[in-house]
Amino acid sequence: RHQKTRKMSSHTETRKLAAVVFADIEGYTALFQRDEAAAMRQVLSHRKGLEELSRKNHGEIIQFYGDGSVTIFASVIDAIQSSIALQTLSMQQSIPIRIGIHMGDLVYKDHDIFGDVVNVTSRIQSAGIAGSILVSKKVADELKNHPEIKCQPIGKFSLKNVGEELDLFALTGSGLKVPPLHKPIKKNTFYSTRTYLFLLVLIAA
């Protein structure tokens, strides 16, 4: 969804470390089905706001897709400040967006980006709620020297197509929403206990 399908040109590939920001309008599909004009107004407002704020904070918009966007920043702090401003603006405009931020090595070619960091950031965004900004531990660690930017842990997440569980954090303050603490479901606990008791009964018999 975040990768373009156009034919790659012969431009040189470059590898860079970047902060990646995914923003997505929550409930867009349902709104589009109910009121196409209202859904399009949301998208246009989101794009206009992002263009202004990313330019102000030295970001590069890589792609707009149907109900969201992906932007990269050379600086984590620029990514954070742009995202807070975008989330604040969106709440003022009653546009329910989720934002996810991660950082890592990526390949940049033909104004497109590739790499694991892109997929992970997309999944981090999808774990949020309207009004939230979720960040990875890598990003949270970068904020330790910036006490004016606060975040809190919300748990360890198993994200789709991500090999390992990730500790996620939610930015706080500025009216930002914080998802409830995530508690992973323990699998097969009931069945394991029941099987154990059944074996005890057999042994006792």
C-alpha positions as CSV (number, residue, x, y, z in Angstrom):
1,R,0.0,0.0,0.0
2,H,2.8,2.4,0.7
3,Q,5.0,1.4,-2.3
4,K,4.5,2.9,-5.7
5,T,4.0,0.6,-8.7
6,R,5.5,2.9,-11.3
7,K,8.5,1.6,-13.2
8,M,11.9,2.3,-11.5
9,S,14.2,4.6,-13.4
10,S,18.0,4.3,-13.6
11,H,18.5,6.9,-10.8
12,T,21.1,5.9,-8.2
13,E,19.9,4.2,-5.1
14,T,21.0,5.8,-1.8
15,R,20.9,4.3,1.7
16,K,20.1,6.6,4.5
17,L,19.1,6.6,8.2
18,A,15.7,8.4,8.6
19,A,12.7,8.8,10.8
20,V,9.7,7.5,9.0
21,V,6.2,8.9,9.8
22,F,3.0,7.1,8.8
23,A,-0.4,9.0,9.2
24,D,-3.7,7.4,8.5
25,I,-7.3,8.6,8.8
26,E,-9.3,6.3,11.0
27,G,-12.7,5.2,9.7
28,Y,-12.1,6.7,6.3
29,T,-13.6,3.7,4.3
30,A,-16.8,3.8,6.3
31,L,-17.1,7.6,6.0
32,F,-16.4,7.4,2.3
33,Q,-19.3,4.9,1.9
34,R,-21.6,7.2,3.9
35,D,-20.5,10.6,2.6
36,E,-18.0,10.7,-0.3
37,A,-17.8,14.5,-0.3
38,A,-17.0,14.6,3.5
39,A,-14.4,11.9,3.1
40,M,-12.7,13.8,0.3
41,R,-12.7,17.0,2.3
42,Q,-10.9,15.2,5.1
43,V,-8.2,13.9,2.7
44,L,-7.6,17.3,1.1
45,S,-7.4,18.9,4.5
46,H,-5.0,16.3,5.7
47,R,-2.8,16.7,2.7
48,K,-2.7,20.5,2.9
49,G,-1.8,20.4,6.6
50,L,0.9,17.8,6.1
51,E,2.4,19.7,3.2
52,E,2.7,22.9,5.2
53,L,4.0,21.2,8.4
54,S,6.5,18.9,6.7
55,R,7.9,21.8,4.8
56,K,8.3,23.8,8.0
57,N,10.0,20.9,9.8
58,H,12.3,19.8,6.9
59,G,10.4,16.6,6.0
60,E,9.9,15.0,2.6
61,I,6.5,13.6,1.7
62,I,7.1,10.3,0.0
63,Q,3.6,9.4,-0.9
64,F,-0.1,10.2,-0.3
65,Y,-2.3,7.1,-0.5
66,G,-6.1,7.0,-0.2
67,D,-6.5,7.9,3.4
68,G,-3.0,8.7,4.7
69,S,0.6,9.5,4.0
70,V,4.2,8.6,4.6
71,T,6.9,11.2,5.2
72,I,10.6,11.0,6.1
73,F,12.8,13.2,8.2
74,A,16.5,13.4,8.7
75,S,15.9,14.3,12.3
76,V,13.8,12.4,14.9
77,I,13.0,15.7,16.6
78,D,11.7,17.2,13.4
79,A,9.5,14.2,12.8
80,I,8.1,14.4,16.4
81,Q,7.4,18.1,16.2
82,S,5.8,17.8,12.8
83,S,3.7,14.9,14.0
84,I,2.5,16.7,17.1
85,A,1.6,19.8,15.1
86,L,-0.3,17.6,12.5
87,Q,-2.2,15.7,15.2
88,T,-3.1,19.0,16.9
89,L,-4.4,20.5,13.6
90,S,-6.3,17.3,12.7
91,M,-8.1,17.3,16.1
92,Q,-9.0,20.9,15.5
93,Q,-10.4,19.9,12.1
94,S,-12.2,16.8,13.6
95,I,-10.1,14.5,11.4
96,P,-9.4,11.3,13.3
97,I,-5.8,10.3,12.4
98,R,-3.4,7.8,13.8
99,I,0.4,8.5,13.6
100,G,3.3,6.0,13.9
101,I,7.0,6.9,14.0
102,H,10.0,4.6,13.7
103,M,13.6,5.1,12.6
104,G,16.1,3.0,10.7
105,D,18.1,2.4,7.6
106,L,16.2,2.6,4.3
107,V,16.8,2.6,0.6
108,Y,15.8,5.8,-1.3
109,K,15.3,5.7,-5.1
110,D,13.1,7.6,-7.5
111,H,11.4,9.5,-4.7
112,D,10.4,6.2,-3.1
113,I,11.6,4.3,0.0
114,F,12.1,0.6,0.7
115,G,13.2,-1.4,3.7
116,D,12.0,-3.1,6.9
117,V,11.6,0.3,8.7
118,V,8.8,1.2,6.2
119,N,6.7,-1.9,7.0
120,V,7.4,-1.6,10.8
121,T,6.3,2.1,10.9
122,S,3.1,1.3,9.0
123,R,2.3,-1.4,11.6
124,I,3.1,0.9,14.5
125,Q,0.6,3.4,13.2
126,S,-2.1,0.8,12.8
127,A,-1.7,-0.1,16.6
128,G,-2.8,3.4,17.6
129,I,-6.1,5.1,18.1
130,A,-7.5,8.4,16.7
131,G,-5.6,11.3,18.2
132,S,-2.5,9.2,19.1
133,I,1.2,9.3,18.1
134,L,2.9,5.9,18.7
135,V,6.7,5.5,18.5
136,S,9.1,2.6,18.7
137,K,11.7,2.2,21.4
138,K,14.4,3.4,19.0
139,V,12.5,6.7,18.7
140,A,11.7,6.9,22.5
141,D,15.4,6.4,23.3
142,E,16.2,9.4,21.1
143,L,13.9,11.5,23.2
144,K,15.7,11.0,26.5
145,N,17.7,14.1,26.0
146,H,14.6,16.1,25.2
147,P,12.5,16.3,28.5
148,E,10.1,18.7,26.9
149,I,8.8,15.8,24.8
150,K,7.2,13.1,27.0
151,C,6.0,9.6,26.2
152,Q,4.9,6.6,28.1
153,P,5.1,2.8,27.5
154,I,1.9,1.1,26.4
155,G,3.2,-2.5,26.2
156,K,4.8,-5.0,24.0
157,F,3.1,-5.7,20.6
158,S,3.1,-8.5,18.1
159,L,2.6,-6.7,14.9
160,K,1.6,-8.2,11.6
161,N,4.6,-9.3,9.4
162,V,7.0,-8.1,12.0
163,G,9.3,-10.9,13.3
164,E,9.7,-9.9,16.9
165,E,7.6,-8.2,19.5
166,L,8.1,-4.5,19.8
167,D,7.9,-2.2,22.8
168,L,5.7,0.8,21.8
169,F,5.3,4.2,23.4
170,A,2.7,6.9,23.1
171,L,3.5,10.6,23.1
172,T,1.7,12.5,25.8
173,G,0.6,16.1,26.3
174,S,-0.7,18.6,23.8
175,G,-4.1,16.9,23.9
176,L,-2.7,13.7,22.5
177,K,-4.7,10.5,23.1
178,V,-3.0,7.5,24.7
179,P,-4.2,3.9,23.9
180,P,-4.8,1.7,26.9
181,L,-2.0,-0.5,28.2
182,H,-1.6,-3.5,25.9
183,K,-1.5,-6.8,27.6
184,P,-0.7,-9.8,25.4
185,I,-3.1,-12.7,25.6
186,K,-1.6,-15.8,27.0
187,K,-2.3,-18.6,24.5
188,N,-3.5,-22.0,25.5
189,T,-3.3,-21.3,29.3
190,F,-6.8,-22.7,29.9
191,Y,-6.3,-25.8,27.8
192,S,-2.9,-26.5,29.4
193,T,-4.3,-26.3,32.9
194,R,-7.3,-28.5,31.9
195,T,-5.0,-31.1,30.3
196,Y,-2.8,-31.1,33.4
197,L,-5.7,-31.7,35.7
198,F,-7.0,-34.5,33.5
199,L,-3.7,-36.3,33.7
200,L,-3.7,-36.0,37.5
201,V,-7.1,-37.6,37.6
202,L,-5.9,-40.5,35.4
203,I,-2.8,-41.0,37.6
204,A,-4.9,-41.0,40.8
205,A,-7.3,-43.5,39.2
